[in-house]
Amino acid sequence: MPAVTVENPLTLPRVAAPVAAHTRPVLAVATAPSGFEGEGFPVRRAFAGIDYKHLDPFIMMDQMGEVEYAPGEPKGTPWHPHRGFETVTYLIDGTFVHRDSHGGGGVINDGDTQWMTAGSGLLHIEAPPESLVMSGGLFHGLQLWVNLPKSDKMMAPRYQDIGGGQVKLLTSGDGGALLRLIAGDLDGHQGPGITHTPITMMHVTVNPGAELTLPWRKDFNALAYALAGRGAAGAEGRPFRMGQAVVFGTGDSITIRADESQESRSPNFEVVLLGGLPIREPMMHYGPFVMNTHAELAQAFEDFQAGRLGKIPADER
């Protein structure tokens, strides 16, 4: 970890918050519980226990792995439905195959992202390729769910493949942090992901002892999740570590710093930073459906049972 990097970050465009920027305080630090998803791959529920008012427009995020599979062990998910939101799968290590009933799909590898807008609904499957099942290997990634406003919930499904080479690479003022901007705008730099709900998503690597302060839209919320290592958040230096999420308060910049000493298995502090424009609409979540009312959830389930969300391709039945 991570797959997308550069030898000398000082060759990249630099980003820094204005000197007069108001640093967002830390409201809470939450520890992600562990569980299993799909056919049995291990996950950490990154946002479990965090009030939705701090997450909106994000619904949930799972850290998948990090796990070293033996031959025959790699697992995925069976065919399943979605409606009313977007799924973002960011793969740090390993490889995964996606297919959906709307014709989207592809293979994502180290550093790639797949962005699936479920919209009005579809069926999809995510699974390791046969070669990985046979050989085993390292698997590590994230899946983020992003809500859609009521006006977009029934839009046509869409699929985006974002290769690791498309990610916008940036650095901090002193070159002590590498930023991989996947979606959104940061200080005039644009990530490749096309979003319906305005958000910013990036994976940052902070060198031991380095500090990163970024400008942040005042109307966005702000969240950080540690993938590996340990450090602190906010001007107050609130500690957080691998498997913990940080909720920031209001302001127009965010600060994180890496501890001087890191783990030997992960020499740097690896963090995902997220921000989005809150939708501020009722959010009803039941399994793979995210709608505005209970009646809409019932309709989604009925449509799924009736086969109106799509059919599994004949070669997969």
Sequence and secondary structure as in RCSB ss.txt:
>XXXX:A:sequence
MPAVTVENPLTLPRVAAPVAAHTRPVLAVATAPSGFEGEGFPVRRAFAGIDYKHLDPFIMMDQMGEVEYAPGEPK
GTPWHPHRGFETVTYLIDGTFVHRDSHGGGGVINDGDTQWMTAGSGLLHIEAPPESLVMSGGLFHGLQLWVNLPK
SDKMMAPRYQDIGGGQVKLLTSGDGGALLRLIAGDLDGHQGPGITHTPITMMHVTVNPGAELTLPWRKDFNALAY
ALAGRGAAGAEGRPFRMGQAVVFGTGDSITIRADESQESRSPNFEVVLLGGLPIREPMMHYGPFVMNTHAELAQA
FEDFQAGRLGKIPADER
>XXXX:A:secstr
  SS  S GGGS EE   TT  B  EEEEEE  EEEETTTEEEEETTTT  HHHHTTEEEEEEEEEEEE TT   
   SEEEBSEEEEEEEEES EEEEETTS EEEE TT EEEEE TT EEEEEE  HHHHHH EEEEEEEEEEE  G
GGTTS  EEEEE GGGSEEEEETTS EEEEEEESEETTEE SB  SS EEEEEEEE TT EEEEE  TTS  EEE
EEESEEEETTTTEEEETTEEEEE SSSEEEEEE SS BTTB SEEEEEEEE    S  EEETTEEESSHHHHHHH
HHHHHTTTT    GGG 
